[in-house]
Structures are given as C-alpha cells and as structure tokens.
Amino acid sequence: MDVEAVDKTGGTMSKPLNVALVLDVSGSMSAQIEAMKRMLHDFCLVERPGVTVRVVIFSEASKFCGIEKSPPNATVESLLQFVDHIQLCQVQGRMASGGDGPENCMAALYSLVDDYTASDNVLCFLITDNSPHHRAYGTSSEAQAERDWLEQHHAPTDVFEALNAVLDQLNITIVPILFNGMESNAWHQQAARVSESLILLPNSHDSALLARGLGAIMHALQQMSTTRRIDPTAVPNLQGFSIVVPDSDAELIEADPDREGLTATGATQFNSPADIEAALLGLLNTACDRFSGKRAGKRCRTVGNPSVIAELVRFLVNAMLYISESPQATTRGIDVDGLRAEATVVKEEFDKDTRRTEDDNAYEKRLLDDLVADLDEMRVVLKTRLAAPTVAVTPVQCAVTLETAAEYLAGLTEIPKTEDEVSAWMEIVLQLTMCRLIDVSFPLDLTGKPDFADSWSAVIKDISFAAAMSASAAAKLRKEMTYKDPYTRRNYSSALITSHPNDPVLSAHFSALSALPTLQGLVQGYLVSGGLRIFPSIVPGLQASTLLTLVRHSVKSGTMLSQAQWDVARCIVYSLKESRGSIARDIVKALKDKREFNPADGVPKLVAGLVIFLRRNGGELDAHLVTRLFEEMSAGAVTIATRIRERAAAAAEAAEELNAASATGPDEKYHADGLPTDSAIAACLIPTSWAPIDATFDAVAAIHPAEQLADGTAPLPDMALPALYALIAASSAFHNLKSQLNLLVQFLVAPLENADVNLSINTAATQALVPAVSESVLANAFLESVLLKKRSGRFDLDDTDKKTWTRKPMVDIAPALRSLVREENTAMFRLYSSQRAKHAHTILVGAAAAVRGDTPESCEAALKEVSSFSLLGRTYPLSRMDAPEVLKSALDAVAKQAPEADAETLLARQKQLLSTLGVVLVIGREWSTDPPSMLKRQKNFLEPLFANASAELREQVMGEIGKQAVCMRVGSPNRHGHTAANRFPGFCGWTAAYDAQRIADFGIKIRTSGRLAQMNHRLAHIRARLDAMKNWAQFCEAVRTERWNELGNARRRVVGFLMEFPESQEVAMRLKPVVEKVLVDMSLDGERVE
C-alpha cells in the first residue's frame, strides 16, 4: 500500500521540497570528490517539479572560511555549470585546502538560514570526511576564521549551539554522508538524530559504486517529488553504503563538551539489505512529510526538561479542581497534602533541568510554595464569590470546564519528549485560558530576529475588541503566524492571555497560572512565536504595553471609551493586579522605599510596577505618584518623538529633500507632533527690548545680552517662565499626554468589576480623583521633559554599581534653556566672537610690529608687554603663528618711515630689525611658549623676510624652525599624551618609563574630559603606537647585541642609519624587511658599497 500525505479536504498536498547538497571540497576529500561531482551532476541533470536544488561547497584556509553556493532558483543548466566547475580546494576563486583537520561544516550548514525560512521544507545532504571545529581541538587560524564568520552572521560560535540554532530556525532534515569513520562524532549524530534522520556511511572505495548508490537515493527522491508518495517496494538498493541510526534517547548536547564527550555511543549500524531498506523507508517517509507540509516529531529542546511541563500541567489542573471544590477532586482524592507532594515533584524536575539557573529555580520554587500555602484561602474566596452571585459575577464561558480538562489530562500517561507530545500537554492549559487578539511587533535582537523576551518594549499596533476566546480556540485560528479574527475578519500576529474580573473561576486559574512562570511563559510564548519557547516575564510585559496602547488610541480618537474598550482595559489591569509573580520587582521596591520611579525601565514596566505596588502594599494613588508617572510618560514621549524627527531629518538630508515628518506643523512654534520647537522655546527667553541678534549689532563695543544669557553670566529674564508656560499650554502634545494620564489614572482606580463604562478623557476626571495635581504642576513637568530630552535627566546614576538611580532633589532647567539660546544663535555668536578676535588681532599685530630695541633681550621684554590684549572681559594672546605677519608689518613700517633713505641705510635698518625683533618673534622663549617649529609650514614665507639678515642669523632661525616639535605643556597632556616632562623621544627612543608615564598622563585627561568615547579611542591609538615603538626598539636592540659583530663597516653604517630613520609606525614596518635583508646580504660589505 502506498504511503501518501493527504490534507483535511481529501486532496494531496504539494508543498515544495528544498534539497540542499552541501559538499566538502577540502584537500582530504580528494579520493571522493569526482564521485561526488558525478552524483551531483546526475541528480541536477533532471528538472523536478516541486523541488528546488541548491548546491553548497565549502572549505577553508588560514583566516578564510570559504562557502560558495549555486544561484538561487537556478535552472538545470546553471546548476550543471556550477557542479562541473567544482574543483578540489577551490572556493570563491581562492585556494582553500582545509588547513587543520576539522572542517568549516558548521558555517556551511548555518549559511542555509539565509536561504530558507521556517516554513520551507528542507532536506540537506551534508557530505564531508571530518568533524566541525570543536573547542577541544584548540583554536587554529582556520577555526578562528569560522568563528569570525559565525559571529558576523549573528550565530553562536559554539558548534552545538549553532547546530541547535539551525534546527530551531528551519524545518530541516539533515542527512550526513560521512567518510573517514566520522559516524561516531557526536555533532554529526546529533544533527541526524534531532532532525529525525540517519547517517549514510560509505563502505566501499569504488567511487563509481558510491555514485550509483547515492544516485539511487536521488532517483527515489525524484520519483517521490512527482508522485508525493512512497512505494515501499521501490526503496532503492543502496550499494556501497551502510546506514547508521543514532540513538533516539541519547541526551542532547547543548554546548561543545571536552574531548571525551565528542564521541557518541549507542548508535546502530545496519549493513544487511533488509535493515538498510527499512531505515531508508523511514528517511523517505520523513522527506514525504516535508513534501506534504508536515513537520517531523522533533525532540523538544526549547523547554529544557519537558517533564517539567507535564508535572506543572498536572499540578495546575489538580490545584484548580481542589480550589473549585469539583466533585472530581473528591473522586480523585485531591487535597492539599497531595498537591504539596505534587509540588515537590515539580521542584525536583526543576533541579534536573540543566538550563535553569539556581536563581530561576529558587524564584519559581518560592512562588510554588506560596501558591500551595494559599490554596485553602483561594478556595474560600472562590466559594464566597460563587455563593452570592451578583452582576459582578458573570462567567465568560470561553474556556472548557475543569472537568473536561481533567478528563483530557487522564488520557495523557507518557512523559513528553517530542514537540507534539509537549503540545498535547500544553493544550489543556490553552483550553482553560482566556485571551484577546493583538497585533504586536517585538524589538529585534542582535541577530535581527524578534526578541520575544523583551515584551516591555513591544509595540502594540492593533487590539481586537471582539469577544474573548480561549487560547486553544485562538491557536486554531492561526495560519502561518497570523490570527484572523472570526468576528472582524482582521489579521493579528498574536494573542494575549488575561483574566476577567467577572469570572471567579477564570480569575483563580489565571492567578494560579501566574505562580508558574515557566508554564505561563510557555503558553504565551507559543501564542506569540508559534513555537514551544519559554519567556517567563512575557505576559505582564505584553499586558502593560497593550494597556498603554489602548490609552493612546482612545485619546487619539477623542471619543468616549466604548464598552468593548473598557472590557479589555479592565481585564488587563485586573490581570496585573491578580498576578502572583514578582513583576517589576525593582520598581515596586523603589516605590515602596522612596516613592520614586527610575529611568532605566520603559513606561509600560513602570505602569505594571505601579499597579503591583498599589495592589500589594495598600498604597494610594496620590498627587506625588501621579506627577512622577506623568514625568516619565512625557519624557518617554519626548524621547521617542525626538528620535523619530532626527531619523526623518537624516533621511531627508540623505535624499537632499524636505521631509514632512521633520517639518513643523501649521504653527511654526510647534513640530507636527505637537511638541514646541527649540527656536520657539529660545524665543521665549529673549525680551523684545533687547537689540536684535543680527549682523547690525556692534560686537566690539559690547556683549549682547543673549550671549550673557547663554554663557550663564546673566539670569533668566523675568518674562521667560510665563512665556514658556504659555507656549506649553498651547501645545497639542501636552494636552494629549494629559488626557492619556487622566484615562490611565481612571483605569487604575476604577472598580474593575463594574462592566458599565463611565470614564472620561478630560482633565477634570483626574483632578476629581487626585485634586492636588494642578495644571501648573503638569505643565512644569512637561517643560522639564521637553528640555531634558531624555528620561535620565531627572536622575543621578550611582558611580559605584552603575545600576542604582537616585532622583535629583530639584531639576534645574536653566542650563538646558541657556544651551538652547546658544544653539539657536550659534551663527551670530560666532560672528560676534570672530569680530572681536579680528579686532584684537589687529591691535596685537600693530603693537608688536611697533616694538623696537637695541638688543633681542630688550625687544623680547617689550614684546612680552604687548603680547596680550583684553576686550570685553576676554584676553586675546599673541601667538607664535602671528610672527610672520608681525615681522612683515614691522619691515614694511621701516620702509615707510624712511622713504628717502638710500638702499644701504634701509638695508642696515632692516638688518637691525631682523637681528632684534625678527629673531625674538621666531625663537624668543619669554613672550611665547609655542616652539619655533610651529612655523615650519610658513618657512617659505619667512625665508624671504630674512633674506637681508646675516647668513649666521638666517641659519639659526631656519634651523630652529626645522627642528622636531616638542611639547611644552605643563600638567594636562596634549592630544598625543605628551607633556613638557615626558616629551616624544622619537620613534626609536621607546623606554618603559616613557610608556608608563604617557599612559598615566593620558588617563588623567580621560577622567577630566567630557568626551569619554573620543578620548578612549585616542588612548587605544596611543597604546597601539607605543606597542609599535616598543617592538621597533626591541628589534633594534636585538640587532645591536646579537648581529652587530657579524656586520662589516658598510652594513653597520646602513643598518645604523635605517634603525634611526623611522618617525612613524608605517615607516618602521616598511623598513624592517629592508634591515633584515641588509643583515643577511654580505655582498653589501664590498668595495662598491664602501
């Protein structure tokens, strides 16, 4: 009888199969490469409907991880061309012989993640004769190259972690075809075992026979690809191969073990035709499942110890039977002692899970013990609520009864191992749990994939306000990670589990489930990702994010809250209140100890922490907490809006066009998002009585009041704060945030059992609840947020632990306001500064050019007196760089003062000037600490000025200018890390003392500089330069002590000159091979060189 895959409608399904042929072409495959090429050629020769083929070759060399692939969706012709051009030890046009023993097969396998998705059916034949790069084998240059490749592709560098990542991300069956006795390698066995496959093991050296055997498998696959079924009588006669089937019960390896753990045991090798045929039939059945869209029954790795899930489900159902006083609880003899014993079993299973940390175990054990201790109290509360039903007790009736769940549980007797078996246990919880459909976008992790663990930062794009449903019903709506709402027909990406304040049984179930974070995280993780992945804190994060989105959307609509919106909101708030887990524990503690928030956590997490604090600590939502909450909400909104505008502006600049997202709104005082612009804020600080800030202002005569305001030498004008508050009062963003706060506060304090909605989004509602929160308080908080532009602006971070935030006693907005005035008027302020500097420069040059003296000493004393000029409170110095201009002006003055003098007299006066003022300007040390070498670039300008000086003076001046620059700084080092006490000794003058002092001096500069990142980058450059200097100095010392006596006079002179020549690392690197060549070339000692 044929084995056929049939869908629920009775038709044959035809989901395509993707065959990946991954071939090792390293040097050790020389005996097999031609047979493999022939086999690949024969397979690719035929075009198969519903089958895509990708050929991947791999090898490696020192510092090269080579992977090359045939084109995607290649035609038969292009595939054949690729296969025919395969050469041993050639990848990507580079020589890659393989180097060390192990191969880069892990990188080649991981590269398939870029080619396929989780919904693709992939059958991969991995053909190699060696193991991957296990860490126990050491780190060769080839192994490091593969690890670098994996890091660049955001993959784990551990070969087992990377293998597991491939198995998690792809629906893949891996068939290793192993030469050279690699069947015992644990990595190859795990690849086959976890993907429900087997290993093909060549037992013949006849390449033609091997090619025919593999061709037979390909022929069977070809038949199956067109018929979508398997005829057991047509299973190929696999000549030349044995088959190895890994032990299905072997423990999964999560991380690369030591050398002893790399050899797997328990695998079974089949050699007889009957056994081989049976094993091949199983492989082809797996492949047929791939064709028909059915995933294999993969071992469930993602939940650690699957037994934990079974025991948690069993405990939860029995606990709920006890709490609800179900007749089945009596029939089954369920009591607190029995549940306590079951809890002990759960805790034992926690300890068996090697993935769990001790802290995780301790936390969940504590929650479990607390739940057991509260079972009787929960039973009494539930009985009381059910005994006196009112309008506040209305069962939702979206979940199955506990009795139905108990019957389902009774049918599960086997401890789960595969994903399907774990799913069957989880189905019980899905049936008992209520949920709502949402459309959510998670932040991306470093690999570019959704980070489901960071639910506090999730963006909720849409919420379904249709009737609630069970999580099981929601899961049945999902198709390719999309939920279609049966009422609205809209698509959503996830479902959010919640409780309901009007359903006591559902509430008790949610409360109990929240005390089991592993199980709750598995259920919610399944609803968001479609896989069996545990995210313990995902539920409260999604709930809080959804609540804030509901608040924003309701305010944006500007209408009264609908009944359906209120129903969702109260379910979420009630769920957060009833949750037993330690949600946002740091926030709750900060609220309890200091009644303050912190800027490190997102606003959704702050709201969740506030809900828990109010619920568990009997706190009241007073004006202080409401104000603090508004501060964080407004600061968060400003931060996001600023980031969006900056990105839009960058995109507009790149496109060289205006972008509407970064433009202002109809009123130029506000951005399109309603936040006031920086220019509008700055304008509030400039009284109309001040002079205009433009080019008409006489900057030499006075300092503009706006400049004094910007630099802090003048107070804020009296009219500034009233003008700023008026600007804020007219901001639509301010009113929007106030409305969000109002609605959120009502959610937190309203009676959640009341199904009738009576909430408003206006300000009066909150003021009625918390009268002390005034408009002016909120306006001041909003202004602070706009100016600070970041949530951390109100806090100080502890320098010791870098974790603890302490709120500042008072937030000073004056520095931010002054900064805005400075930034908005930067161009004018620079113009004013330039005008003053130019005026001072003119006066300084004129005064210096007028200095005369009979000797250099008298000139220097006079020059020192006029080497600075004060203007409007600032002192402008005369610089060494001004010397050429001063000297030129002085010489011109000499010529003008004696226009009738004869040439000889004029020459004598010029020589006198050059020998006094001229020499002082260039090399004088008293009037300026700048070295004469600063004038090196102006040498061509200075030489003609000294043309009439004596040859001795000219040589002295030009010699000083040409000297190596030295640092004259005292105290703080320059940007190179040098001081006057520790100058640059030349590239060949490295010493340990110079090295230590330079690093120490620059370390001081880093600690005193506000540009930490830039200074650290510079320090890294200095360290690299110091290392280069040290290496060159050590090289030169070794030459002098070990090789010097071997050299003749000529080579000594050449080597000595070359070793003293370098001024940079680059020159040294080029000279080193030259020096080494001279050392060994004895012919250079001949007469020709002499």
C-alpha positions, 0 to 999 in steps of 0.5 A: 500500500502506498504511503501518501500525505493527504490534507483535511479536504481529501486532496494531496498536498504539494508543498515544495521540497528544498534539497540542499547538497552541501559538499566538502571540497577540502584537500582530504576529500580528494579520493571522493570528490569526482564521485561526488561531482558525478552524483551531483551532476546526475541528480541536477541533470533532471528538472523536478517539479516541486523541488528546488536544488541548491548546491553548497561547497565549502572549505577553508584556509588560514583566516578564510572560511570559504562557502560558495553556493549555486544561484538561487532558483537556478535552472538545470543548466546553471546548476550543471555549470556550477557542479562541473566547475567544482574543483578540489580546494577551490572556493570563491576563486581562492585556494582553500585546502582545509588547513587543520583537520576539522572542517568549516561544516558548521558555517556551511550548514548555518549559511542555509538560514539565509536561504530558507525560512521556517516554513520551507521544507528542507532536506540537506545532504551534508557530505564531508570526511571530518568533524566541525571545529570543536573547542577541544581541538584548540583554536587554529587560524582556520577555526578562528576564521569560522568563528569570525564568520559565525559571529558576523552572521549573528550565530553562536560560535559554539558548534552545538549551539549553532547546530541547535540554532539551525534546527530551531530556525528551519524545518530541516532534515539533515542527512550526513554522508560521512567518510573517514569513520566520522559516524561516531562524532557526536555533532554529526549524530546529533544533527541526524538524530534531532532532525529525525534522520540517519547517517549514510556511511560509505563502505566501499572505495569504488567511487563509481559504486558510491555514485550509483548508490547515492544516485539511487537515493536521488532517483527515489527522491525524484520519483517521490517529488512527482508522485508525493508518495512512497512505494515501499517496494521501490526503496532503492538498493543502496550499494556501497553504503551502510546506514547508521541510526543514532540513538533516539534517547541519547541526551542532547548536547547543548554546548561543545563538551571536552574531548571525551564527550565528542564521541557518541555511543549507542548508535546502530549500524545496519549493513544487511539489505533488509535493515538498510531498506527499512531505515531508508523507508523511514528517511523517505517517509520523513522527506514525504512529510516535508513534501506534504507540509508536515513537520517531523516529531522533533525532540523538544529542546526549547523547554529544557526538561519537558517533564517539567511541563507535564508535572506543572500541567498536572499540578495546575489542573489538580490545584484548580479542581481542589480550589473549585471544590469539583466533585472530581477532586473528591473522586480523585482524592485531591487535597492539599497534602497531595498537591504539596507532594505534587509540588515537590515533584515539580521542584525536583524536575526543576533541579534536573533541568540543566538550563535553569539557573539556581536563581530561576529555580529558587524564584519559581520554587518560592512562588510554588510554595506560596501558591500551595500555602494559599490554596485553602484561602483561594478556595474560600474566596472562590466559594464566597464569590460563587455563593452570592452571585451578583452582576459582578459575577458573570462567567465568560464561558470561553474556556472548557470546564475543569472537568473536561480538562481533567478528563483530557489530562487522564488520557495523557500517561507518557512523559513528553519528549517530542514537540507534539507530545509537549503540545498535547500537554500544553493544550489543556492549559490553552483550553482553560485560558482566556485571551484577546487578539493583538497585533504586536511587533517585538524589538529585534535582537542582535541577530535581527530576529524578534526578541520575544523576551523583551515584551516591555518594549513591544509595540502594540499596533492593533487590539481586537475588541471582539469577544474573548476566546480561549487560547486553544480556540485562538491557536486554531485560528492561526495560519502561518503566524497570523490570527484572523479574527472570526468576528472582524475578519482582521489579521493579528500576529498574536494573542494575549492571555488575561483574566476577567474580573467577572469570572471567579473561576477564570480569575483563580486559574489565571492567578494560579497560572501566574505562580508558574512562570515557566508554564505561563511563559510557555503558553504565551510564548507559543501564542506569540512565536508559534513555537514551544519557547519559554519567556517567563516575564512575557505576559505582564510585559505584553499586558502593560504595553497593550494597556498603554496602547489602548490609552493612546488610541482612545485619546487619539480618537477623542471619543468616549471609551466604548464598552468593548474598550473598557472590557479589555482595559479592565481585564488587563489591569485586573490581570496585573493586579491578580498576578502572583509573580514578582513583576517589576520587582525593582520598581515596586521596591523603589516605590515602596522605599522612596516613592520614586520611579527610575529611568532605566525601565520603559513606561509600560514596566513602570505602569505594571510596577505601579499597579503591583505596588498599589495592589500589594502594599495598600498604597494610594494613588496620590498627587506625588505618584501621579506627577512622577508617572506623568514625568516619565510618560512625557519624557518617554514621549519626548524621547521617542518623538525626538528620535523619530524627527532626527531619523526623518531629518537624516533621511531627508538630508540623505535624499537632499529633500524636505521631509514632512515628518521633520517639518513643523506643523501649521504653527511654526512654534510647534513640530507636527507632533505637537511638541514646541520647537527649540527656536520657539522655546529660545524665543521665549527667553529673549525680551523684545527690548533687547537689540536684535541678534543680527549682523547690525549689532556692534560686537566690539563695543559690547556683549549682547545680552543673549550671549550673557544669557547663554554663557550663564553670566546673566539670569533668566529674564523675568518674562521667560517662565510665563512665556514658556508656560504659555507656549506649553499650554498651547501645545497639542502634545501636552494636552494629549499626554494629559488626557492619556494620564487622566484615562490611565489614572481612571483605569487604575482606580476604577472598580474593575468589576463594574462592566458599565463604562463611565470614564472620561478623557478630560482633565477634570476626571483626574483632578476629581480623583487626585485634586492636588495635581494642578495644571501648573504642576503638569505643565512644569513637568512637561517643560522639564521633559521637553528640555531634558530630552531624555528620561535620565535627566531627572536622575543621578546614576550611582558611580559605584554599581552603575545600576542604582538611580537616585532622583535629583532633589530639584531639576534645574532647567536653566542650563538646558534653556541657556544651551538652547539660546546658544544653539539657536544663535550659534551663527551670530555668536560666532560672528560676534566672537570672530569680530572681536578676535579680528579686532584684537588681532589687529591691535596685537599685530600693530603693537608688536610690529611697533616694538623696537630695541637695541638688543633681542633681550630688550625687544623680547621684554617689550614684546612680552608687554604687548603680547596680550590684549583684553576686550570685553572681559576676554584676553586675546594672546599673541601667538607664535603663528602671528610672527610672520605677519608681525615681522612683515608689518614691522619691515614694511613700517621701516620702509615707510618711515624712511622713504628717502633713505638710500638702499644701504641705510634701509638695508642696515635698518632692516638688518637691525630689525631682523637681528632684534625683533625678527629673531625674538618673534621666531625663537624668543622663549619669554613672550611665547611658549609655542616652539619655533617649529610651529612655523615650519609650514610658513618657512617659505614665507619667512625665508624671504623676510630674512633674506637681508639678515646675516647668513649666521642669523638666517641659519639659526632661525631656519634651523630652529624652525626645522627642528622636531616639535616638542611639547611644552605643556605643563600638567594636562597632556596634549592630544598625543599624551605628551607633556613638557616632562615626558616629551616624544623621544622619537620613534626609536627612543621607546623606554618603559618609563616613557610608556608608563608615564604617557599612559598615566598622563593620558588617563588623567585627561580621560577622567577630566574630559567630557568626551569619554568615547573620543578620548578612549579611542585616542588612548587605544591609538596611543597604546597601539603606537607605543606597542609599535615603538616598543617592538621597533626598539626591541628589534633594534636592540636585538640587532645591536647585541646579537648581529652587530659583530657579524656586520662589516663597516658598510652594513653597520653604517646602513643598518645604523642609519635605517634603525634611526630613520623611522618617525612613524609606525608605517615607516618602521614596518616598511623598513624592517624587511629592508634591515633584515635583508641588509643583515643577511646580504654580505655582498653589501660589505664590498668595495662598491658599497664602501 
